[in-house]
Amino acid sequence: MLWLKALHLIFMVTWFAGLFYLPRLFVYHAMSDDSISNERFKVMERKLYYGIMTPGMICTFIFGVWMLGDYAWMLYSRSGWLHLKLGLLGLLVVYHVFCGKWLLDFKHDRNRHSHVYFRWINEIPVLFLVAIVLLAVVKPF
């Protein structure tokens, strides 16, 4: 079970690293005004989203569901913290999908947001990380 938990945490960190970095790339991409930078950011964003973030998310869910099936659901299915954590994870997936939408907007040169917008968007994963880790460790309900 400790191996599952370790792998779950490793891929969660991988996923969150991408969730933190991709919007930061969007900040710099929104500020770029030359074609060389624009194309470089497109490559970086695509590789991060499809090569790191999405596989990290999928593996996080694989090992998380595995742990739920093996023991966590039996122990905590009546606990409010687990339901809240799963709800936050659902919202985090929505955020991930929005990152993919913004990625496609940049890819097709139709971004309509400023760098300031993406600076604010960049803070959202921090809130999710704090809430999810506190729920998983403290189990307040």
N, C-alpha and C positions, 0 to 999 in steps of 0.2 A: 504494500500500500504506500509506503514511503517513496518508492520509485515513481509511482503514478503522481503523487503529490509534487515531487521534485520536477518531473517532466511538465506537469501542468503549470508550475510556477515559471519554469524556464521559458516556455512558449508564451506565457502571459507577459513576461518581461519583453520578449521579442516583439509581440504585438503592440504593447504600449510604446516601445521605442519608436516604432513606425507611426503610431498615432500622435506622438509628440513631434516627430520630425517632419512628417509630410505637410502639415499646415505651415510649418516654418518655411519649408521650401516654397509653398504657395505665397507666403509673404514676399520672399525674394523674387519669385517669378512675376508677381504682380507689379513689382518695382522695376523689372528689367525692361529695357527699351530697344535692345538690339537683337537681331535674329540669331546670332551665335548663342547668346545667353538663353534666349527663349527655347531653342532646340535642346540645349544642354539640360535645362530644367525639365523639359518633357521626358527626356531619357531617365533622369534621376528619379522623377516622380513615378514613372511607370515601373521601374525596377524595384523601388521601395514598396509600392502598393501591391504589385503582383508577385514579387520575389521574396518579400520579407513579411509585410503586414498580413496579407491574406493567408499565407500558409501558417503564420503564427496564430492567427485567429482560429483557423480550422483545427490545428493541433491543440490549442487551449481548450476548445470545445470537446474534442475527442477525449482527452484525458479527464476533463471535468465531468463529462457524462459517464465515463467509465467509473470514476469515483462515486458519482451519484448512484449508479447502479449497484456497485459493490457494497457500499455501506452508508453513504451520507443520506440518501433519501430515507432509509429505514430509521436512522437516528434523528434526522432533523426535519422531516416532512411536515411536521406540525409547528415548526418554529417559524416565526415571522421573518427573522433575519434572512433565512434561505430564500424565501419567496421574494423578499425585497432585493436581495443580491441578484437573483435570476432576472427580475424585472429590470434592474440597472444594466445587466448584461445585454438584455434585449435592446435597450436604448443605446447602448454602446455600439451594437451592431448597426443600428440606424445611423449613428454618427459615422461609422466605417463606410457605409454605403454612400452617405453624403460626400465623404472624402473622394470616393470613386467618381461621383458625379462631377465634383469640382475638377478632378483629374481629367475627365473627358472634356470639360469646358476649356481647360487650358490646352489640351491636345488639339482641339479643333479651333483654337484661337477665338473663343467666344466668352472668355471670362468677363464678368461684369462687376466684379468686386474689387475693392481697393486693398492695398496692403494692410490698412488699418483694420478692415473687416477680418482678414485672416489672422491678424495679431490677436483679436478677441476670440476667434474660433479656436486658436491654438491653446487657449486656457481650458477648454471644456474637458479634455481627457484627464486633467489634473483633478478636477472635481469627482469624476468617475473613479479614478484610482483611489483617492482618499476614502470615498464612501465604501467601495467594494472591499478594500483591504480591512477597514475598520469592522465592517459587518462580518467578514470571514474570520477575523482573529478574535474580536470581542464577543460576537454572537449575542447581541444585546436583548433580543426578544425571546 
